């Protein structure tokens, strides 16, 4: 293939792609029915389960979500159960998934569905987008999978598939630069039924076959329609901006102990993990009578683009000072029930293990 052809621009004629709709849909859905992954949220098109899974899957790997989804829907089997739950309990069952704003918005949206829609999910994508935490992608996923409406979806995997399919070489920002891909997704989603299976197939194709590195083009059902494959540019598309390098941080966390109880603090507004409980990262004011400092161990964790190494230190306190609103002295058993930050939970387990050895 000559260089002139390799440099030709991507084709974003929606009508042209719409004319391929039936062929693309037939090939993709046939492939999906023979290879579809057995995922717990796919066993029912119930909009509640689809919604919960899609929120959990945002910026989180499928394998990691499976167990969390199972525990969450057992604890909150319906939107009524979720709406009626205390936020602290919801956060406790979300603990470890990160991006806790998702859990708070999920809880707020559940309350809205119960109060404004009597617990029945709206079937219109525009109405779904009015729910807290529901954007264009999530609304499209619920509308197509649960109600078989011809709504497009675009997330990391389907974005990569469509970028290669159309030879879209512009940088992908996830914002307005993605609009041409949304147009293509809308053009090829089936109009006569099967939109849910099609959209799930598109995501699976990106996850299993059209992977970021070393895609298995020879196994792809859409290889004959793929512009990037025909032009030999699969390894250069999509054009994803380089990630920012991680910043390395060292810190100390303190486990203050007084008569079998430990001091925990609630993360404040503007801090990482706002509203969740953790251990102090500094010696609080009015903390006197501290005994000898002991080293319990070291934990590593990541948050945003930071990699943190945290040294865990314990101190016995002879006189317990009055606590502020965001502080509590609690037993290890009481701490187990709190919604904790990810490093906070690790510290709690480390402290509990250490002191159980000492009797």
Secondary structure, DSSP 4 states (H G I P E B T S, - for coil): --HHHHTPPPP--HHHHHHTHHHHHHHHHHHHHHH----GGGS---HHHHHHHHHHHTTS-HHHHHHHHHHHHHHS-SHHHHHTS-HHHHHHHHTTS--THHHHHHHHHHHHHHHHHTT----SHHHHTTSTT--HHHHHHHHHHHH--------HHHHHHHHHHHT--SEE-SSGGGHHHHHHHHHHS-SSS-HHHHHHHHHHHHHHTS-SSS--GGG-TTGGG-HHHHTT-GGG-SEEPPPPPPEEEEEEEEEEEETTEEEEEEPPTTSTTTT-EE--SSPPTT---B---EEEEEEEEEETTEEEEEEEEEEEBSSPPPP-TTEEEE-HHHHHTS-B-HHHHHHHHHHHHHHHHH-
